[in-house]
Amino acid sequence: MDHADWDALKRAAIEVRANAYAPYSGFTVGAAVQTRSGAVFTGCNVENASYGATICAERGALAAAIAAGERELVALVIASGAKSPTPPCGICRQCLAELAPSLPIRSYTRDAHLEYDLSSLLPEAFGRDQLD
Protein backbone atom coordinates (compact mmCIF):
# COMPACT_ATOMS: atom_id res chain seq x y z
CA MET A 1 0.00 0.00 0.00
CA ASP A 2 1.79 3.11 -1.23
CA HIS A 3 -0.86 5.71 -0.48
CA ALA A 4 -1.56 7.17 2.93
CA ASP A 5 -4.88 6.98 4.72
CA TRP A 6 -4.56 10.51 6.09
CA ASP A 7 -7.95 10.48 7.83
CA ALA A 8 -7.18 7.27 9.74
CA LEU A 9 -3.73 8.57 10.66
CA LYS A 10 -5.16 11.85 11.92
CA ARG A 11 -7.75 10.05 14.06
CA ALA A 12 -5.10 7.72 15.50
CA ALA A 13 -2.71 10.58 16.31
CA ILE A 14 -5.43 12.61 18.01
CA GLU A 15 -6.59 9.57 20.00
CA VAL A 16 -3.13 8.58 21.24
CA ARG A 17 -2.32 12.19 22.17
CA ALA A 18 -4.74 11.76 25.07
CA ASN A 19 -2.29 9.22 26.55
CA ALA A 20 0.72 11.55 26.49
CA TYR A 21 2.64 12.00 29.72
CA ALA A 22 3.68 15.65 29.81
CA PRO A 23 3.61 16.86 33.44
CA TYR A 24 6.47 19.34 32.95
CA SER A 25 5.67 21.10 29.70
CA GLY A 26 1.97 20.39 29.37
CA PHE A 27 2.72 20.00 25.63
CA THR A 28 0.99 16.78 24.60
CA VAL A 29 1.71 15.19 21.23
CA GLY A 30 0.39 12.14 19.43
CA ALA A 31 1.83 10.60 16.29
CA ALA A 32 0.73 7.90 13.88
CA VAL A 33 2.89 6.34 11.18
CA GLN A 34 1.59 4.18 8.36
CA THR A 35 3.73 1.48 6.79
CA ARG A 36 3.66 0.03 3.29
CA SER A 37 1.60 -2.93 4.57
CA GLY A 38 -1.14 -0.44 5.57
CA ALA A 39 -0.56 -0.93 9.30
CA VAL A 40 -0.73 2.11 11.55
CA PHE A 41 1.48 2.50 14.62
CA THR A 42 1.09 5.21 17.23
CA GLY A 43 3.15 6.93 19.87
CA CYS A 44 2.79 9.78 22.34
CA ASN A 45 5.35 11.92 24.08
CA VAL A 46 6.60 10.64 27.43
CA GLU A 47 8.38 13.28 29.49
CA ASN A 48 10.85 12.58 32.26
CA ALA A 49 12.22 14.65 35.14
CA SER A 50 15.59 14.12 33.46
CA TYR A 51 14.54 16.08 30.37
CA GLY A 52 17.00 14.36 28.05
CA ALA A 53 15.23 11.07 28.70
CA THR A 54 11.99 12.37 27.20
CA ILE A 55 10.64 10.36 24.27
CA CYS A 56 8.90 12.19 21.44
CA ALA A 57 5.65 10.89 19.97
CA GLU A 58 7.18 10.47 16.52
CA ARG A 59 9.99 8.24 17.80
CA GLY A 60 7.49 6.28 19.87
CA ALA A 61 5.44 5.53 16.75
CA LEU A 62 8.59 4.69 14.80
CA ALA A 63 9.76 2.31 17.54
CA ALA A 64 6.36 0.58 17.59
CA ALA A 65 6.53 0.02 13.82
CA ILE A 66 10.06 -1.36 14.03
CA ALA A 67 9.13 -3.60 16.97
CA ALA A 68 6.37 -5.07 14.79
CA GLY A 69 8.88 -5.82 12.03
CA GLU A 70 7.86 -2.96 9.75
CA ARG A 71 10.55 -0.97 7.97
CA GLU A 72 8.83 0.80 5.04
CA LEU A 73 7.16 4.03 6.16
CA VAL A 74 4.52 5.66 3.95
CA ALA A 75 3.27 8.63 5.98
CA LEU A 76 3.31 10.31 9.38
CA VAL A 77 0.75 12.46 11.17
CA ILE A 78 1.47 14.57 14.24
CA ALA A 79 -1.29 15.99 16.46
CA SER A 80 -0.56 18.61 19.10
CA GLY A 81 -2.26 21.29 21.12
CA ALA A 82 0.09 23.97 19.84
CA LYS A 83 -1.25 27.23 18.41
CA SER A 84 0.18 26.33 15.02
CA PRO A 85 1.18 22.97 13.52
CA THR A 86 4.63 21.80 14.54
CA PRO A 87 7.15 19.80 12.53
CA PRO A 88 9.14 16.96 14.12
CA CYS A 89 12.14 17.96 16.25
CA GLY A 90 15.67 17.43 14.97
CA ILE A 91 16.22 14.06 16.66
CA CYS A 92 12.92 12.75 15.29
CA ARG A 93 13.83 14.00 11.81
CA GLN A 94 17.11 12.11 11.95
CA CYS A 95 15.46 8.91 13.22
CA LEU A 96 12.70 9.02 10.59
CA ALA A 97 15.22 9.73 7.81
CA GLU A 98 16.96 6.45 8.63
CA LEU A 99 14.03 4.58 7.05
CA ALA A 100 12.18 7.16 4.97
CA PRO A 101 14.23 10.20 3.90
CA SER A 102 11.34 11.66 1.86
CA LEU A 103 8.50 10.77 4.25
CA PRO A 104 5.35 12.87 3.76
CA ILE A 105 4.27 14.41 7.06
CA ARG A 106 1.15 16.27 8.16
CA SER A 107 0.99 18.15 11.43
CA TYR A 108 -2.41 19.04 12.90
CA THR A 109 -3.75 21.33 15.57
CA ARG A 110 -7.42 21.86 16.31
CA ASP A 111 -7.79 24.53 13.62
CA ALA A 112 -5.00 24.04 11.10
CA HIS A 113 -2.55 21.67 9.49
CA LEU A 114 0.69 21.90 7.56
CA GLU A 115 2.28 19.43 5.20
CA TYR A 116 5.98 18.67 5.00
CA ASP A 117 8.33 16.38 3.17
CA LEU A 118 11.03 15.06 5.48
CA SER A 119 13.76 15.75 2.94
CA SER A 120 12.86 19.46 3.02
CA LEU A 121 12.98 19.48 6.83
CA LEU A 122 16.32 17.63 6.95
CA PRO A 123 18.30 18.26 3.79
CA GLU A 124 21.62 16.47 3.52
CA ALA A 125 20.67 14.06 6.29
CA PHE A 126 23.38 11.90 7.78
CA GLY A 127 22.79 8.31 6.77
CA ARG A 128 24.27 4.90 6.34
CA ASP A 129 26.02 5.94 3.14
CA GLN A 130 28.32 8.17 5.26
CA LEU A 131 29.47 5.20 7.35
CA ASP A 132 32.64 3.39 6.36
C-alpha contacts under 8 A as a table, 3 or more apart, distances in Angstrom:
res1	aa1	res2	aa2	distance
1	M	4	A	7.90
1	M	35	T	7.88
1	M	36	R	4.92
1	M	37	S	5.66
1	M	38	G	5.70
2	D	36	R	5.78
2	D	74	V	6.39
3	H	74	V	6.98
4	A	34	Q	6.95
4	A	74	V	6.35
4	A	75	A	5.89
5	D	8	A	5.53
5	D	9	L	6.25
5	D	34	Q	7.93
6	W	9	L	5.03
6	W	10	K	6.01
6	W	77	V	7.60
7	D	10	K	5.13
7	D	11	R	6.25
8	A	11	R	5.17
8	A	12	A	6.13
9	L	12	A	5.10
9	L	13	A	6.09
9	L	32	A	5.54
9	L	33	V	7.00
9	L	34	Q	7.27
9	L	40	V	7.18
9	L	76	L	7.37
9	L	77	V	5.95
10	K	13	A	5.19
10	K	14	I	6.15
10	K	32	A	7.36
10	K	77	V	5.99
10	K	78	I	7.53
10	K	79	A	7.26
10	K	108	Y	7.76
11	R	14	I	5.25
11	R	15	E	6.07
12	A	15	E	5.09
12	A	16	V	6.13
12	A	31	A	7.55
12	A	32	A	6.05
12	A	42	T	6.90
13	A	16	V	5.34
13	A	17	R	6.09
13	A	30	G	4.66
13	A	31	A	4.54
13	A	32	A	4.98
13	A	42	T	6.64
13	A	43	G	7.77
13	A	77	V	6.47
13	A	78	I	6.14
13	A	79	A	5.60
14	I	17	R	5.21
14	I	18	A	7.15
14	I	30	G	6.02
14	I	31	A	7.73
14	I	79	A	5.57
14	I	80	S	7.80
15	E	18	A	5.83
15	E	19	N	7.85
15	E	30	G	7.46
16	V	19	N	5.41
16	V	20	A	7.16
16	V	30	G	5.32
16	V	31	A	7.30
16	V	42	T	6.73
16	V	43	G	6.64
16	V	44	C	6.15
17	R	20	A	5.32
17	R	28	T	6.16
17	R	29	V	5.11
17	R	30	G	3.85
17	R	31	A	7.37
17	R	43	G	7.93
17	R	44	C	5.65
17	R	45	N	7.91
17	R	79	A	6.94
17	R	80	S	7.32
18	A	28	T	7.64
18	A	30	G	7.64
19	N	44	C	6.62
20	A	28	T	5.57
20	A	29	V	6.47
20	A	30	G	7.09
20	A	44	C	4.97
20	A	45	N	5.23
20	A	46	V	6.03
21	Y	28	T	7.20
21	Y	44	C	7.71
21	Y	45	N	6.26
21	Y	46	V	4.78
21	Y	47	E	5.88
22	A	25	S	5.80
22	A	26	G	5.05
22	A	27	F	6.11
22	A	28	T	5.97
22	A	45	N	7.04
22	A	46	V	6.27
22	A	47	E	5.28
23	P	26	G	5.63
23	P	47	E	7.16
24	Y	47	E	7.24
24	Y	49	A	7.73
27	F	80	S	7.44
27	F	81	G	6.84
27	F	82	A	7.50
28	T	44	C	7.57
28	T	45	N	6.55
28	T	80	S	5.99
28	T	81	G	6.55
29	V	44	C	5.63
29	V	45	N	5.67
29	V	56	C	7.80
29	V	57	A	5.97
29	V	78	I	7.02
29	V	79	A	5.69
29	V	80	S	4.62
29	V	81	G	7.27
30	G	42	T	7.30
30	G	43	G	5.91
30	G	44	C	4.44
30	G	45	N	6.80
30	G	57	A	5.43
30	G	58	E	7.57
30	G	78	I	5.83
30	G	79	A	5.15
30	G	80	S	6.55
31	A	42	T	5.52
31	A	43	G	5.30
31	A	44	C	6.18
31	A	57	A	5.31
31	A	58	E	5.35
31	A	60	G	7.97
31	A	61	A	6.24
31	A	76	L	7.07
31	A	77	V	5.55
31	A	78	I	4.48
31	A	79	A	6.23
32	A	40	V	6.41
32	A	41	F	5.50
32	A	42	T	4.31
32	A	43	G	6.53
32	A	58	E	7.42
32	A	61	A	6.00
32	A	76	L	5.73
32	A	77	V	5.30
32	A	78	I	6.72
33	V	40	V	5.58
33	V	41	F	5.34
33	V	42	T	6.41
33	V	58	E	7.99
33	V	61	A	6.17
33	V	62	L	6.95
33	V	65	A	7.76
33	V	73	L	6.99
33	V	74	V	7.45
33	V	75	A	5.70
33	V	76	L	4.38
33	V	77	V	6.48
34	Q	38	G	6.04
34	Q	39	A	5.62
34	Q	40	V	4.45
34	Q	41	F	6.48
34	Q	73	L	5.99
34	Q	74	V	5.50
34	Q	75	A	5.32
34	Q	76	L	6.46
35	T	38	G	5.37
35	T	39	A	5.52
35	T	40	V	6.56
35	T	65	A	7.71
35	T	70	E	6.74
35	T	71	R	7.34
35	T	72	E	5.43
35	T	73	L	4.32
35	T	74	V	5.11
35	T	75	A	7.22
36	R	39	A	7.40
36	R	72	E	5.51
36	R	73	L	6.04
36	R	74	V	5.73
40	V	65	A	7.89
41	F	61	A	5.42
41	F	62	L	7.44
41	F	64	A	6.03
41	F	65	A	5.69
42	T	57	A	7.78
42	T	60	G	7.00
42	T	61	A	4.39
42	T	62	L	7.90
42	T	64	A	7.03
43	G	56	C	7.95
43	G	57	A	4.68
43	G	58	E	6.32
43	G	59	R	7.26
43	G	60	G	4.39
43	G	61	A	4.12
43	G	62	L	7.77
43	G	64	A	7.48
44	C	56	C	6.63
44	C	57	A	3.87
44	C	58	E	7.32
44	C	60	G	6.36
44	C	61	A	7.51
45	N	54	T	7.35
45	N	55	I	5.52
45	N	56	C	4.44
45	N	57	A	4.25
45	N	58	E	7.92
45	N	60	G	7.36
46	V	54	T	5.67
46	V	55	I	5.13
46	V	56	C	6.60
46	V	57	A	7.52
47	E	51	Y	6.82
47	E	53	A	7.24
47	E	54	T	4.37
47	E	55	I	6.39
48	N	51	Y	5.42
48	N	52	G	7.66
48	N	53	A	5.84
48	N	54	T	5.19
49	A	53	A	7.96
50	S	53	A	5.66
50	S	54	T	7.43
51	Y	54	T	5.50
55	I	59	R	6.84
55	I	60	G	6.78
56	C	59	R	5.48
56	C	60	G	6.27
56	C	92	C	7.37
57	A	60	G	4.97
57	A	61	A	6.26
57	A	78	I	8.00
58	E	61	A	5.24
58	E	62	L	6.19
58	E	78	I	7.40
58	E	88	P	7.20
58	E	92	C	6.30
59	R	62	L	4.86
59	R	63	A	5.95
59	R	92	C	5.93
59	R	95	C	7.17
59	R	96	L	7.74
60	G	63	A	5.14
60	G	64	A	6.24
61	A	64	A	5.11
61	A	65	A	6.33
62	L	65	A	5.19
62	L	66	I	6.27
62	L	96	L	7.31
63	A	66	I	5.08
63	A	67	A	5.97
64	A	67	A	5.05
64	A	68	A	6.30
65	A	68	A	5.19
65	A	69	G	6.55
65	A	70	E	5.21
65	A	71	R	7.17
66	I	69	G	5.03
66	I	70	E	5.07
66	I	71	R	6.09
67	A	70	E	7.36
70	E	73	L	7.89
71	R	99	L	6.61
72	E	99	L	6.74
72	E	100	A	7.18
73	L	99	L	6.95
73	L	100	A	6.03
73	L	103	L	7.13
74	V	100	A	7.86
74	V	103	L	6.48
74	V	104	P	7.26
75	A	103	L	5.91
75	A	104	P	5.21
75	A	105	I	5.97
76	L	103	L	7.31
76	L	104	P	6.49
76	L	105	I	4.80
76	L	106	R	6.45
77	V	105	I	5.75
77	V	106	R	4.87
77	V	107	S	5.71
77	V	108	Y	7.50
78	I	86	T	7.90
78	I	87	P	7.91
78	I	105	I	7.70
78	I	106	R	6.32
78	I	107	S	4.58
78	I	108	Y	6.06
79	A	85	P	7.96
79	A	107	S	5.93
79	A	108	Y	4.82
79	A	109	T	5.95
80	S	85	P	7.29
80	S	86	T	7.62
80	S	107	S	7.83
80	S	108	Y	6.49
80	S	109	T	5.49
81	G	109	T	5.75
81	G	110	R	7.08
82	A	85	P	6.49
82	A	86	T	7.31
82	A	109	T	6.33
83	K	109	T	7.01
84	S	109	T	6.39
84	S	112	A	6.89
84	S	113	H	7.73
85	P	107	S	5.25
85	P	108	Y	5.36
85	P	109	T	5.59
85	P	112	A	6.72
85	P	113	H	5.65
85	P	114	L	6.07
86	T	107	S	6.02
86	T	108	Y	7.74
87	P	107	S	6.48
87	P	116	Y	7.71
88	P	92	C	5.78
88	P	93	R	6.00
89	C	92	C	5.36
89	C	93	R	6.19
90	G	93	R	5.01
90	G	94	Q	6.29
91	I	94	Q	5.18
91	I	95	C	6.24
92	C	95	C	5.05
92	C	96	L	6.00
93	R	96	L	5.25
93	R	97	A	6.01
93	R	118	L	7.00
93	R	121	L	7.45
93	R	122	L	6.55
94	Q	97	A	5.13
94	Q	98	E	6.56
94	Q	122	L	7.48
94	Q	125	A	6.96
94	Q	126	F	7.53
95	C	98	E	5.42
95	C	99	L	7.67
96	L	99	L	5.83
96	L	100	A	5.95
96	L	101	P	6.96
96	L	103	L	7.81
97	A	100	A	4.90
97	A	101	P	4.06
97	A	102	S	7.36
97	A	103	L	7.68
97	A	118	L	7.17
97	A	119	S	7.89
97	A	125	A	7.13
97	A	127	G	7.77
98	E	101	P	6.62
98	E	127	G	6.40
98	E	128	R	7.82
100	A	103	L	5.20
101	P	118	L	6.03
101	P	119	S	5.66
101	P	125	A	7.88
102	S	117	D	5.75
102	S	118	L	4.98
102	S	119	S	4.88
103	L	117	D	5.71
103	L	118	L	5.13
103	L	119	S	7.36
104	P	115	E	7.39
104	P	116	Y	5.96
104	P	117	D	4.64
104	P	118	L	6.33
105	I	115	E	5.71
105	I	116	Y	5.03
105	I	117	D	5.97
105	I	118	L	6.98
106	R	113	H	6.69
106	R	114	L	5.69
106	R	115	E	4.48
106	R	116	Y	6.24
107	S	113	H	5.36
107	S	114	L	5.40
107	S	115	E	6.49
108	Y	111	D	7.73
108	Y	112	A	5.91
108	Y	113	H	4.31
108	Y	114	L	6.80
109	T	112	A	5.37
109	T	113	H	6.20
116	Y	120	S	7.21
116	Y	121	L	7.29
117	D	120	S	5.48
117	D	121	L	6.68
118	L	121	L	5.02
118	L	122	L	6.06
119	S	122	L	5.12
119	S	123	P	5.26
119	S	124	E	7.91
119	S	125	A	7.86
120	S	123	P	5.62
122	L	125	A	5.66
126	F	130	Q	6.69
127	G	130	Q	5.73
127	G	131	L	7.39
128	R	131	L	5.31
129	D	132	D	7.79
